[in-house]
Amino acid sequence: MDIDGAVAVVTGAGSGIGKSVAAALAAGGASVIAGDIDANSAADTAAMIGGIAVAADASSPDGIAALLDAARRAFGRTDIYVANAGITGEAGLGDDEAAWDRIIDINLRAHIRAAKAVMPEWVARGSGHFVVTASAAGLLTQLGAAPYSVTKHAAVGFAEWLAIRYGDNGIGVSCLCPMGVDTPLLRGMSDSPDEEIRVAGSAVTSAGAVISPDTVAALVVQAIADGTFLVLPHPEVLTMYRQKGADYERWIAGMRRYQRTLR
């Protein structure tokens, strides 16, 4: 995918990784629709990069339609869709069924619904690039928060399926799986009054370096340009993932020990 001249939709673009990805795409010559559920945050990002702001819930069919309609009205099409919006959800097993529904909607169904919306046109054109923001938790796990871990695993699985199904149609798929990134989401975990959420935050911040969203964004844009599937801003995640697959029992025992140290 040639970034220069492309039209990109970025969800969760009001802060964190989404904001940095929107800026990096714009710097590379893309026209960007900056979507966020917070209208002011979307507007701030759009003003910063010379893009178009859309206040939309990226997990809902109507919100996705609003983002794509804005791209169509302004530029005639969408070439890149970055499904980045996400939440941490509840701690532990997640006692609230409605909260489980919400995190599944935002961290997983948002990707599914967006793919359903863009794939028919992309298949007809023979081009397009879809980015799933997952997490290292989708390859490993997330201590302290089952809803986050489960939805990020599912997001990785969906990204894999898309890449296999549509790769022969000229469509690229990238799956972003970082560990600690200096974002409001991670800071909210570390500062949470809930012990389980703080454990989840500590598991991330103590596992490796906490890097900037701009560093992540540069890797995402390069992956789009190169057609790379797995984006690992923390290379050590690949080593951990291989160790997990090589000896699952040993890995689970090690994660239990790690959990005890954090408590």
C-alpha positions in Angstrom: 0.0 0.0 0.0 1.3 3.4 -1.0 0.7 5.7 1.9 1.1 8.9 -0.1 -2.3 9.7 -1.6 -4.2 7.0 0.3 -7.4 7.7 2.3 -7.3 6.3 5.8 -9.9 6.0 8.6 -8.4 5.7 12.1 -10.6 4.9 15.1 -9.7 5.9 18.6 -7.8 8.8 17.0 -8.4 11.2 19.8 -5.5 10.0 21.9 -2.7 7.5 22.4 -1.8 5.1 19.6 -4.7 6.2 17.4 -3.7 9.9 17.5 -0.1 9.0 16.7 -1.1 6.7 13.8 -3.3 9.3 12.4 -0.4 11.8 12.5 2.1 9.4 11.0 -0.3 8.5 8.1 -0.9 12.2 7.4 2.8 12.9 7.5 3.2 10.2 4.9 0.8 11.9 2.6 -2.5 10.2 3.5 -5.8 11.9 3.8 -7.1 10.9 7.3 -10.5 10.6 8.9 -9.9 10.9 12.6 -12.6 9.1 14.4 -13.2 9.1 18.1 -16.2 8.7 20.4 -15.1 12.0 22.0 -15.9 14.8 19.6 -13.4 17.3 21.0 -10.6 14.8 20.9 -11.4 13.9 17.3 -11.5 17.6 16.4 -8.1 18.2 18.1 -6.4 15.4 16.2 -8.0 16.5 12.9 -6.9 20.1 13.4 -3.3 18.9 14.3 -2.9 16.8 11.1 -5.2 18.6 8.7 -7.7 15.8 8.6 -11.4 15.4 9.0 -12.9 14.8 12.4 -15.8 12.4 12.9 -17.4 11.8 16.4 -18.5 8.2 16.2 -18.8 5.0 18.2 -16.5 2.8 16.2 -18.1 -0.3 17.7 -21.5 0.3 16.2 -22.6 -0.2 12.6 -23.9 3.4 12.5 -20.6 4.8 13.8 -18.6 2.8 11.2 -21.0 4.0 8.5 -20.5 7.6 9.6 -16.7 7.2 9.3 -16.8 5.6 5.9 -19.4 8.1 4.6 -17.2 11.0 5.7 -14.3 9.4 3.7 -16.5 8.8 0.7 -17.9 12.4 0.7 -14.5 14.0 1.0 -12.3 11.6 -1.0 -14.5 9.1 -2.8 -13.2 6.0 -1.0 -11.3 4.4 1.9 -8.0 2.7 1.3 -6.8 2.0 4.9 -8.9 1.2 7.9 -7.2 1.3 11.3 -9.4 -0.4 13.9 -7.7 1.0 16.9 -10.3 2.0 19.5 -10.2 -0.2 22.6 -10.9 -0.4 26.3 -9.5 -2.3 29.3 -12.9 -3.5 30.7 -13.5 -5.0 34.1 -11.0 -6.7 36.4 -10.9 -10.4 37.2 -13.6 -12.5 35.6 -15.8 -9.4 34.9 -18.9 -9.7 37.0 -21.1 -7.5 34.9 -22.6 -9.2 31.8 -23.3 -5.8 30.2 -19.6 -4.9 30.6 -18.5 -8.1 28.9 -20.9 -7.2 26.1 -19.4 -3.7 25.9 -15.7 -4.9 25.7 -16.5 -7.5 23.2 -18.3 -4.9 21.1 -15.4 -2.4 21.2 -12.3 -4.7 21.2 -13.7 -7.3 18.8 -17.0 -6.7 17.0 -15.8 -3.2 16.0 -13.2 -5.0 13.8 -15.7 -7.5 12.5 -18.3 -4.8 11.6 -15.7 -2.6 10.0 -14.3 -5.5 7.9 -17.8 -6.3 6.7 -18.3 -2.7 5.7 -15.0 -2.3 3.7 -14.2 -5.7 2.3 -16.8 -5.9 -0.6 -15.5 -2.6 -2.1 -11.8 -3.6 -1.5 -12.3 -7.0 -3.1 -13.9 -5.4 -6.1 -11.0 -2.9 -6.4 -8.3 -5.5 -5.5 -6.7 -3.3 -2.9 -7.0 -2.1 0.7 -5.3 -2.5 4.0 -7.0 -3.3 7.4 -5.1 -2.8 10.7 -6.2 -4.5 13.9 -4.9 -3.0 17.1 -4.7 -6.0 19.4 -2.1 -6.3 22.1 0.7 -8.6 23.3 -2.1 -9.8 25.6 -3.6 -11.4 22.5 -0.5 -13.5 21.9 0.4 -14.1 25.6 -2.3 -13.1 28.2 -3.3 -10.3 30.5 -2.9 -10.8 34.2 -5.8 -9.4 36.3 -8.3 -8.8 33.5 -10.0 -11.7 31.7 -12.2 -9.6 29.5 -9.2 -7.7 28.0 -7.2 -10.9 27.5 -10.0 -12.8 25.9 -11.0 -10.0 23.5 -7.4 -9.3 22.4 -6.9 -13.0 21.8 -10.1 -12.9 19.6 -8.9 -9.8 17.8 -5.6 -11.6 16.8 -7.6 -14.6 15.6 -9.9 -12.4 13.5 -6.9 -10.6 12.0 -5.3 -13.9 11.1 -8.5 -15.0 9.4 -8.8 -11.8 7.4 -5.2 -12.1 6.2 -5.7 -15.7 5.1 -9.1 -15.1 3.5 -8.4 -11.9 1.6 -4.6 -12.0 1.0 -5.2 -13.4 -2.5 -7.5 -10.5 -3.2 -4.8 -7.9 -3.0 -5.9 -6.8 0.5 -3.3 -6.4 3.3 -3.9 -7.0 7.0 -1.7 -5.9 9.9 -2.1 -6.9 13.6 -0.5 -4.7 16.2 0.6 -6.4 19.4 2.5 -4.0 21.7 3.2 -4.4 25.4 3.6 -1.2 27.3 2.8 2.0 25.5 2.5 5.4 27.2 -1.2 6.0 26.7 -4.2 7.1 28.8 -5.3 3.5 28.8 -2.1 2.2 30.4 -1.9 5.1 32.8 -5.5 4.4 33.8 -4.7 0.8 34.6 -1.6 1.7 36.7 -3.6 4.4 38.7 -6.8 2.4 39.1 -8.3 2.0 42.6 -9.0 -1.7 41.7 -6.2 -4.0 42.8 -6.8 -6.4 39.9 -6.5 -3.6 37.4 -3.3 -2.3 39.0 -1.9 -5.9 38.8 -2.8 -5.9 35.1 -1.0 -2.5 34.7 2.0 -3.7 36.7 2.2 -6.8 34.6 2.6 -4.6 31.5 5.0 -2.0 32.8 7.3 -4.4 34.5 7.5 -6.8 31.6 9.4 -4.5 29.3 10.0 -0.9 28.3 7.1 1.5 28.1 7.5 3.1 24.7 5.9 6.2 23.0 2.8 6.0 20.8 4.9 7.7 18.1 7.3 4.8 18.0 4.4 2.4 17.6 2.8 4.5 14.9 6.0 4.6 12.8 6.0 0.8 12.9 2.3 0.6 11.9 2.8 2.9 8.9 5.8 0.9 7.8 3.8 -2.4 8.1 1.1 -0.9 5.9 3.6 0.2 3.3 5.4 -3.2 3.4 2.3 -5.4 3.8 3.5 -6.9 7.1 1.1 -8.9 9.2 2.5 -9.0 12.7 3.6 -5.7 14.2 5.7 -6.1 17.4 7.0 -2.8 18.8 8.5 -5.0 21.6 10.5 -7.6 19.8 10.8 -9.7 23.0 7.1 -10.6 22.7 8.1 -12.9 19.9 10.5 -14.8 22.1 7.8 -15.1 24.8 5.3 -16.3 22.3 7.7 -19.0 21.1 8.4 -20.1 24.6 4.7 -20.3 25.3 4.1 -22.5 22.3 7.2 -24.7 23.0 6.1 -25.6 26.5 2.6 -24.5 27.5 2.7 -26.1 31.0 6.0 -24.4 31.8 4.8 -21.1 30.5 1.6 -21.2 32.6 3.6 -22.1 35.7 5.9 -19.2 35.0 3.0 -16.8 34.6 1.6 -17.9 38.0 5.0 -17.1 39.6 5.0 -13.8 37.9 1.5 -13.0 39.1 2.6 -13.8 42.7 5.5 -11.4 42.5 3.1 -8.6 41.4 0.7 -9.2 44.3 
